[in-house]
Amino acid sequence: MAPDGFIQTDSDPQFRGLSDFMVKRAMTDWVYFTERRSPVELVVPLPVAIFEDAAFIDRLCLGLTAHATSAKLTVEISSIDAGRDTALVKQAARQLERCNVAISIDDVMAETSWIDIGDFPIAELQVGPGFISGCSVDRDKRAVCGKVLSIAERIGARTTAKGLDASADFRVVCDMGFDLGQGAPFAKPMEVHRFARTVLRGHPAALK
Protein backbone atom coordinates (compact mmCIF):
# COMPACT_ATOMS: atom_id res chain seq x y z
CA MET A 1 0.00 0.00 0.00
CA ALA A 2 1.29 3.46 -0.84
CA PRO A 3 2.07 5.69 2.18
CA ASP A 4 -0.77 8.07 1.39
CA GLY A 5 -3.12 5.10 1.66
CA PHE A 6 -2.66 5.40 5.41
CA ILE A 7 -4.01 8.95 5.56
CA GLN A 8 -7.18 8.51 7.55
CA THR A 9 -10.35 10.59 7.51
CA ASP A 10 -12.11 11.87 10.58
CA SER A 11 -15.11 9.72 9.61
CA ASP A 12 -13.03 6.64 10.41
CA PRO A 13 -13.66 5.73 14.07
CA GLN A 14 -10.17 4.23 14.28
CA PHE A 15 -8.25 7.17 12.81
CA ARG A 16 -6.84 8.40 16.13
CA GLY A 17 -5.54 4.97 17.10
CA LEU A 18 -4.05 4.41 13.65
CA SER A 19 -2.38 7.82 13.73
CA ASP A 20 -0.80 7.02 17.10
CA PHE A 21 0.36 3.65 15.77
CA MET A 22 1.97 5.21 12.70
CA VAL A 23 3.89 7.76 14.77
CA LYS A 24 5.13 5.07 17.18
CA ARG A 25 6.24 2.89 14.26
CA ALA A 26 8.01 5.86 12.68
CA MET A 27 9.90 6.46 15.94
CA THR A 28 10.93 2.80 16.10
CA ASP A 29 12.20 2.83 12.51
CA TRP A 30 13.92 6.17 13.13
CA VAL A 31 15.95 4.75 16.00
CA TYR A 32 16.75 1.65 13.93
CA PHE A 33 18.15 3.77 11.10
CA THR A 34 20.15 6.16 13.24
CA GLU A 35 21.70 3.38 15.31
CA ARG A 36 23.14 2.11 12.04
CA ARG A 37 24.58 5.53 11.25
CA SER A 38 22.08 6.18 8.50
CA PRO A 39 20.02 9.20 9.64
CA VAL A 40 17.07 9.72 7.32
CA GLU A 41 14.03 11.91 7.19
CA LEU A 42 10.83 10.04 7.90
CA VAL A 43 7.52 11.26 6.53
CA VAL A 44 4.35 10.29 8.40
CA PRO A 45 1.01 10.95 6.65
CA LEU A 46 -1.65 12.12 9.12
CA PRO A 47 -5.16 13.60 8.94
CA VAL A 48 -5.53 17.22 10.04
CA ALA A 49 -8.33 16.20 12.41
CA ILE A 50 -5.78 14.52 14.67
CA PHE A 51 -4.44 17.98 15.59
CA GLU A 52 -7.72 18.75 17.33
CA ASP A 53 -6.36 16.53 20.08
CA ALA A 54 -3.77 18.79 21.73
CA ALA A 55 -2.41 15.80 23.64
CA PHE A 56 -1.46 14.12 20.34
CA ILE A 57 1.10 16.80 19.51
CA ASP A 58 2.44 16.62 23.06
CA ARG A 59 2.82 12.83 22.76
CA LEU A 60 4.54 13.17 19.40
CA CYS A 61 7.04 15.75 20.66
CA LEU A 62 7.72 13.84 23.88
CA GLY A 63 8.37 10.72 21.81
CA LEU A 64 11.14 12.36 19.80
CA THR A 65 14.56 10.96 20.54
CA ALA A 66 17.94 12.64 20.69
CA HIS A 67 18.28 11.74 17.01
CA ALA A 68 15.86 14.54 16.13
CA THR A 69 18.75 16.94 15.61
CA SER A 70 20.39 14.76 12.94
CA ALA A 71 17.38 13.06 11.37
CA LYS A 72 14.16 14.91 10.72
CA LEU A 73 10.55 13.88 11.14
CA THR A 74 8.00 15.36 8.74
CA VAL A 75 4.23 15.21 9.07
CA GLU A 76 2.44 15.03 5.72
CA ILE A 77 -1.09 16.40 5.34
CA SER A 78 -3.24 16.76 2.26
CA SER A 79 -3.81 20.19 0.74
CA ILE A 80 -7.58 19.59 0.90
CA ASP A 81 -7.30 19.02 4.64
CA ALA A 82 -5.15 22.13 4.99
CA GLY A 83 -7.74 24.21 3.15
CA ARG A 84 -10.61 23.04 5.34
CA ASP A 85 -9.12 24.26 8.61
CA THR A 86 -6.19 26.57 7.98
CA ALA A 87 -6.22 27.97 11.53
CA LEU A 88 -5.79 24.49 13.03
CA VAL A 89 -3.01 23.54 10.61
CA LYS A 90 -1.22 26.84 11.20
CA GLN A 91 -1.34 26.36 14.97
CA ALA A 92 -0.18 22.74 14.73
CA ALA A 93 2.65 23.66 12.35
CA ARG A 94 3.98 26.24 14.80
CA GLN A 95 3.86 23.76 17.69
CA LEU A 96 5.58 21.04 15.67
CA GLU A 97 8.22 23.44 14.38
CA ARG A 98 9.38 24.02 17.96
CA CYS A 99 10.04 20.26 18.20
CA ASN A 100 11.95 20.18 14.90
CA VAL A 101 9.02 18.45 13.18
CA ALA A 102 8.17 19.80 9.73
CA ILE A 103 4.86 20.03 7.86
CA SER A 104 4.59 18.86 4.26
CA ILE A 105 1.59 19.59 2.01
CA ASP A 106 0.72 16.70 -0.29
CA ASP A 107 -0.85 17.13 -3.75
CA VAL A 108 -0.57 20.87 -3.31
CA MET A 109 -2.67 21.90 -6.32
CA ALA A 110 -5.75 19.94 -5.20
CA GLU A 111 -6.65 22.87 -2.92
CA THR A 112 -4.93 26.24 -2.92
CA SER A 113 -7.07 28.37 -0.56
CA TRP A 114 -4.38 28.22 2.15
CA ILE A 115 -1.57 29.55 -0.04
CA ASP A 116 -2.07 33.28 0.67
CA ILE A 117 -2.12 32.84 4.45
CA GLY A 118 0.79 34.70 5.99
CA ASP A 119 3.21 33.24 8.54
CA PHE A 120 2.41 29.65 7.60
CA PRO A 121 5.47 27.49 8.52
CA ILE A 122 5.31 24.92 5.72
CA ALA A 123 8.55 23.08 5.00
CA GLU A 124 7.61 21.20 1.83
CA LEU A 125 5.19 21.31 -1.09
CA GLN A 126 4.54 18.07 -2.97
CA VAL A 127 3.27 17.91 -6.54
CA GLY A 128 1.35 14.72 -7.26
CA PRO A 129 1.70 12.30 -10.19
CA GLY A 130 -1.24 13.94 -11.95
CA PHE A 131 0.98 16.91 -12.80
CA ILE A 132 4.36 15.17 -12.86
CA SER A 133 3.66 12.14 -15.03
CA GLY A 134 3.91 13.30 -18.63
CA CYS A 135 5.10 16.81 -17.78
CA SER A 136 7.89 16.45 -20.33
CA VAL A 137 5.33 16.61 -23.15
CA ASP A 138 2.55 18.65 -21.51
CA ARG A 139 3.02 22.42 -21.32
CA ASP A 140 0.02 22.89 -18.99
CA LYS A 141 1.48 20.46 -16.44
CA ARG A 142 4.81 22.29 -16.57
CA ALA A 143 2.97 25.58 -16.00
CA VAL A 144 1.32 24.16 -12.88
CA CYS A 145 4.68 22.91 -11.65
CA GLY A 146 6.14 26.34 -12.25
CA LYS A 147 3.41 27.92 -10.13
CA VAL A 148 4.15 25.56 -7.26
CA LEU A 149 7.87 26.32 -7.52
CA SER A 150 7.11 30.04 -7.32
CA ILE A 151 4.93 29.56 -4.23
CA ALA A 152 7.63 27.44 -2.60
CA GLU A 153 10.26 30.10 -3.23
CA ARG A 154 8.00 32.75 -1.73
CA ILE A 155 7.31 30.83 1.49
CA GLY A 156 10.76 29.24 1.77
CA ALA A 157 9.64 25.63 1.27
CA ARG A 158 11.33 22.83 -0.63
CA THR A 159 9.55 21.00 -3.43
CA THR A 160 9.05 17.31 -4.17
CA ALA A 161 7.90 15.80 -7.46
CA LYS A 162 5.96 12.55 -6.95
CA GLY A 163 5.27 9.92 -9.56
CA LEU A 164 8.55 10.17 -11.45
CA ASP A 165 8.47 7.01 -13.53
CA ALA A 166 9.83 8.24 -16.88
CA SER A 167 13.36 9.44 -17.51
CA ALA A 168 12.09 12.29 -19.69
CA ASP A 169 9.92 13.60 -16.84
CA PHE A 170 12.85 13.24 -14.47
CA ARG A 171 15.05 15.44 -16.66
CA VAL A 172 12.34 18.08 -16.96
CA VAL A 173 11.70 18.10 -13.20
CA CYS A 174 15.42 18.57 -12.59
CA ASP A 175 15.59 21.41 -15.12
CA MET A 176 12.59 23.14 -13.50
CA GLY A 177 14.33 23.14 -10.14
CA PHE A 178 12.49 20.65 -7.92
CA ASP A 179 14.46 19.80 -4.79
CA LEU A 180 13.45 16.15 -4.43
CA GLY A 181 11.88 13.40 -6.49
CA GLN A 182 9.97 10.26 -5.70
CA GLY A 183 9.41 7.35 -8.03
CA ALA A 184 10.56 4.07 -9.53
CA PRO A 185 13.84 5.44 -10.99
CA PHE A 186 15.10 5.97 -7.43
CA ALA A 187 13.86 2.76 -5.79
CA LYS A 188 10.81 0.63 -5.32
CA PRO A 189 9.09 0.39 -1.91
CA MET A 190 11.02 -1.85 0.47
CA GLU A 191 10.84 -3.10 4.03
CA VAL A 192 12.75 -1.33 6.79
CA HIS A 193 15.80 -3.62 7.08
CA ARG A 194 16.49 -3.60 3.36
CA PHE A 195 16.02 0.16 3.26
CA ALA A 196 18.59 0.60 6.04
CA ARG A 197 21.10 -1.50 4.11
CA THR A 198 20.38 0.52 0.97
CA VAL A 199 20.95 3.81 2.77
CA LEU A 200 24.23 2.56 4.24
CA ARG A 201 25.42 1.77 0.71
CA GLY A 202 24.63 5.32 -0.32
CA HIS A 203 21.96 4.29 -2.82
CA PRO A 204 19.93 7.18 -4.32
CA ALA A 205 16.86 5.74 -2.55
CA ALA A 206 18.19 7.43 0.56
CA LEU A 207 17.18 10.80 -0.86
CA LYS A 208 13.49 10.40 -0.11
DAPE-V516360 format. One record per helix or strand of 3 or more residues. SS is the DSSP state (@ for helix, = for strand). FROM is the first residue (numbers start at 1). TO is the last residue. Records with the same first field share a line. If there is no record, write none. Layout:
SS = FROM-TO, FROM-TO
//
This chain:
@ = 3-6, 15-35, 48-52, 54-62, 66-69, 79-84, 86-97, 108-110, 129-132, 139-155, 167-176, 192-200, 204-207
= = 42-45, 73-78, 101-106, 124-127, 158-162, 180-182
//
